[in-house]
Amino acid sequence: MSAANGASGEGRMPFPMFLYRLLPFGRESELLGMEYLRSLGYRVVASSYRTQDGEVDIIAWDGEVLTFVEVKSLSAGGSPEDAVGARKRQRIIRAAKTYIAKRRLHEKPCRFDILAVTRHRGSEPEFRLLRDAFTMYN
């Protein structure tokens, strides 16, 4: 699925596709990931959310579930999701706890997803969404 499918309204990209080449690889993948998640019905509320103790690439609502999404991308072989180890997960969880506390969302269900993005030169990115990839308690 391409993020540059000409959709209008909320799905519109923030700037022209040719400018994506000027972004760092990881940030470009996050922006493409946001468009992909929107195409699945997610309502993105924050990106690149950072706290003193951690960070989350994308925060979005998937229906009534508050979802914290880690975007991992590779331009070559391997599984991007394998790069989300225990230390990275703890940083995501700490940032998520801060987000939840600041917005008083303790009663809302939440989950942690990983969006694996595989990108090869000259072809559209491939997305693989791993819903509920880890929890606050594992």
Long-range contacts (C-beta under 8 A, 24 or more apart in sequence): 1-36, 1-39, 1-124, 1-127, 2-124, 2-125, 3-31, 3-32, 3-35, 3-36, 3-39, 3-125, 5-39, 7-39, 10-38, 11-35, 11-38, 11-39, 25-73, 25-75, 26-71, 26-73, 29-71, 29-73, 29-117, 29-119, 29-125, 30-57, 30-58, 30-71, 32-117, 32-125, 33-57, 33-58, 33-69, 33-71, 33-115, 33-117, 33-127, 34-58, 36-115, 36-127, 36-129, 37-69, 37-115, 37-129, 40-129, 42-67, 46-99, 49-95, 49-99, 50-95, 51-94, 51-95, 51-98, 51-99, 53-91, 53-94, 53-95, 53-98, 54-90, 54-91, 54-92, 54-93, 54-94, 54-95, 54-96, 54-98, 55-91, 55-92, 55-95, 56-92, 56-95, 56-96, 56-99, 57-115, 58-115, 59-96, 59-99, 62-111, 64-108, 64-109, 65-108, 65-109, 65-110, 65-111, 66-100, 66-105, 66-108, 66-109, 66-110, 66-111, 67-110, 67-111, 67-112, 67-113, 68-92, 68-95, 68-96, 68-99, 68-110, 68-111, 68-112, 68-113, 69-112, 69-113, 69-114, 69-115, 70-112, 70-113, 70-114, 70-115, 70-133, 71-114, 71-115, 71-117, 72-114, 72-115, 72-116, 72-117, 73-116, 73-117, 73-118, 73-119, 73-125, 74-117, 74-118, 74-119, 75-119, 75-120, 75-121, 79-116, 80-114, 80-116, 80-117, 80-118, 81-114, 81-116, 81-128, 81-130, 81-133, 84-114, 84-133, 84-134, 89-134, 93-136, 96-136, 97-136, 111-135, 112-136
